[in-house]
Amino acid sequence: MSVEADARHISADPRILKTTLIQDQFHIMALINENYLKLKAGYLFPEIGRRVSAFCQANPDAKVIRLGIGDVTEPLPPAIIEAMHKAVDEMGSRDTFRGYGPEQGYDFLRNAIAENDYKSRGCEIAADEIFVSDGSKCDTGNILDIFGLNNRVAVQDPVYPVYVDTNVMVGRTGAANDAGRYEGLTYLPCTAENEFNPDLPKEKVDMIYLCYPNNPTGAVASRETLTKWVDYARSEGAIILFDAAYEAFITDPEIPHSIYEIPGADEVAIEFRSFSKNAGFTGTRCAFTVVPKKVVGTTADGQKQAIHPLWNRRHTTKFNGVSYIIQRGAEAVYSPAGKEQTASLIKFYLENASILRNGLESVGFEVYGGVNAPYIWLKTPNGMPSWDFFDQLLNKAHLVGTPGSGFGASGEGYFRLSAFNSRANVEEAVVRIKTLFGRLIA
Ligand code: PLP
């Protein structure tokens, strides 16, 4: 047997392979990014999927209602469909065909966003500070490319898991402890006690993820709360990563829709927005990220460096733009008909949220969210662990929700229900909840 063949033979045992590589310098396999091995096995939704399919296999006749994942259920509004059909026809003619577009997005969409989402609210955001993309999930992860690994990152807890996992992937953390918290991240607990709005971090942090309206708690941030964060970022030289994916669900006129409604935020904040939840683009894919030109970071030797050109470079190098057809659909969200139709979609989901809230409250649950957000965040009865509550709801009421502990240690004892569903399913879910818990909660 040749030396190389011998090494491949040894490689059947990964521990021996590692030793072999280090000791003998046989590069018979590519090295991996070992940060991925730090990720907690069984990401929340696959684990839910596993338990639900096991239940369905054992109970093939059960009519399971899924109020778990935050995917929309209603079709795209007609104004959007019409705009996309028109764009498809343009693609079929030599005169109007489009190939590669600008990576940052077509001007027609960037201008519509600047005008409707920002100028109309008094925010001075220029069209060239808006980067159109295929999703806020990707953007909140990709943004890490342009930041130094030594930055201290703060996240709300519970948290949209993408912020944490992408920081683990790039190597900004150590291992996770038993509660699932990674060494090197600063967790900001959000509980009923602080009305799901965390205190400022005790240690200095450089990057802060804020999500409002919040997934999973459904909490919103007042002008005062956001001002507190902007002031912190300005005094500490930190950058806020503001995820406003659920902005359209804000019903309270006092609540800001954009962090740029706070004076000075355009010097310290990057904002993520998406067409997924307001216009039903979860499958269609279109979102945008705002990087104001005034936002600066520093180099290791203390030189100030604007973030905008770095993100522009990253975006144009690693991304080739959202399809013309989809961007025309997104533009139609801002047409008079599009505005009316998306507003009625939001109204529909918020009515679902209200039905769920009222049903839960009527049997004694402590319920949060669901007023300015599509998520209901409830306290489990008698402090029951979140996964036990999940199993009880699945097994006894055939309902699927999301265990709060899956979003972080501070989510233990809480549970998320989503308002993204048909009216019939929501009403049926409430009947089952009332039947199951009507007697259980004192
Ligand atoms: N940000 C938050 C807080 C979300 O909950 C989600 C989706 O559930 C996203 C971003 C993803 O948005 P997109 O569909 O644009 O990738």
Boltz pocket constraint, residues with backbone or C-beta under 6 A from the ligand:
constraints:
  - pocket:
      binder: B
      contacts: [[A, 70], [A, 134], [A, 135], [A, 136], [A, 137], [A, 138], [A, 160], [A, 211], [A, 213], [A, 215], [A, 243], [A, 245], [A, 273], [A, 274], [A, 275], [A, 276], [A, 281], [A, 282], [A, 286], [A, 287]]
      max_distance: 6.0
